[in-house]
Amino acid sequence: MAKGLAFTFHGGATAFIDRLAVVIDDLDDADIHLLDQITQWSWTNDCVIPTGGIQLSVAEVEQRLTKYNRLGLLDFGQRV
Protein backbone atom coordinates (compact mmCIF):
# COMPACT_ATOMS: atom_id res chain seq x y z
CA MET A 1 0.00 0.00 0.00
CA ALA A 2 1.31 3.47 -0.90
CA LYS A 3 1.96 5.97 1.88
CA GLY A 4 1.81 8.91 -0.54
CA LEU A 5 3.87 11.02 -2.92
CA ALA A 6 7.31 12.25 -1.89
CA PHE A 7 8.32 15.82 -2.70
CA THR A 8 11.19 18.24 -2.19
CA PHE A 9 11.36 21.99 -2.35
CA HIS A 10 13.06 22.94 -5.61
CA GLY A 11 16.53 24.10 -4.57
CA GLY A 12 15.76 23.67 -0.86
CA ALA A 13 13.56 25.58 1.56
CA THR A 14 15.29 28.95 1.10
CA ALA A 15 15.10 28.72 -2.69
CA PHE A 16 11.42 27.76 -2.39
CA ILE A 17 10.67 30.92 -0.38
CA ASP A 18 12.65 33.10 -2.80
CA ARG A 19 10.96 31.53 -5.84
CA LEU A 20 7.50 31.81 -4.25
CA ALA A 21 7.95 35.57 -4.05
CA VAL A 22 8.64 35.65 -7.80
CA VAL A 23 5.68 33.50 -8.91
CA ILE A 24 3.07 34.45 -6.28
CA ASP A 25 0.94 36.31 -8.85
CA ASP A 26 0.66 33.09 -10.89
CA LEU A 27 -1.04 31.28 -7.98
CA ASP A 28 -4.71 31.38 -7.06
CA ASP A 29 -6.19 30.91 -3.57
CA ALA A 30 -6.52 27.13 -4.01
CA ASP A 31 -2.85 26.90 -5.07
CA ILE A 32 -1.77 28.83 -1.99
CA HIS A 33 -3.96 26.73 0.31
CA LEU A 34 -2.51 23.53 -1.11
CA LEU A 35 1.04 24.88 -0.77
CA ASP A 36 0.27 25.64 2.88
CA GLN A 37 -0.80 22.01 3.37
CA ILE A 38 2.30 20.77 1.58
CA THR A 39 4.65 22.88 3.72
CA GLN A 40 2.92 21.51 6.84
CA TRP A 41 3.52 17.97 5.54
CA SER A 42 7.19 18.83 5.09
CA TRP A 43 7.34 19.13 8.89
CA THR A 44 4.83 16.53 10.00
CA ASN A 45 4.99 13.82 7.34
CA ASP A 46 8.65 13.83 6.22
CA CYS A 47 7.93 15.58 2.88
CA VAL A 48 5.27 13.10 1.81
CA ILE A 49 1.83 14.12 0.57
CA PRO A 50 -0.28 11.42 2.23
CA THR A 51 -2.56 9.28 0.10
CA GLY A 52 -6.02 10.86 0.30
CA GLY A 53 -4.61 13.95 2.00
CA ILE A 54 -5.72 16.38 -0.72
CA GLN A 55 -9.45 16.90 -1.02
CA LEU A 56 -9.49 17.68 -4.76
CA SER A 57 -10.21 15.56 -7.81
CA VAL A 58 -7.33 13.57 -9.24
CA ALA A 59 -7.24 15.82 -12.32
CA GLU A 60 -7.16 18.94 -10.14
CA VAL A 61 -4.34 17.56 -7.99
CA GLU A 62 -2.34 16.63 -11.09
CA GLN A 63 -2.89 20.08 -12.60
CA ARG A 64 -1.77 21.91 -9.46
CA LEU A 65 1.25 19.68 -8.82
CA THR A 66 2.31 20.10 -12.46
CA LYS A 67 1.90 23.87 -12.06
CA TYR A 68 4.12 23.91 -8.95
CA ASN A 69 6.73 21.86 -10.75
CA ARG A 70 6.59 24.14 -13.84
CA LEU A 71 6.96 27.22 -11.65
CA GLY A 72 10.06 25.74 -10.01
CA LEU A 73 8.51 25.47 -6.54
CA LEU A 74 8.43 21.73 -5.90
CA ASP A 75 10.04 18.60 -7.27
CA PHE A 76 8.15 15.34 -7.04
CA GLY A 77 9.74 12.00 -6.53
CA GLN A 78 8.07 8.66 -6.56
CA ARG A 79 5.25 7.09 -4.66
CA VAL A 80 6.36 5.81 -1.28
Secondary structure, 3 states (H helix, E strand, C coil): CCCEEEEEECCCHHHHHHHHHHHHHHCCHHHHHHHHHHHHHHHHCCCEEECCCCCCCHHHHHHHHHHHHHCCCEEEEEEC
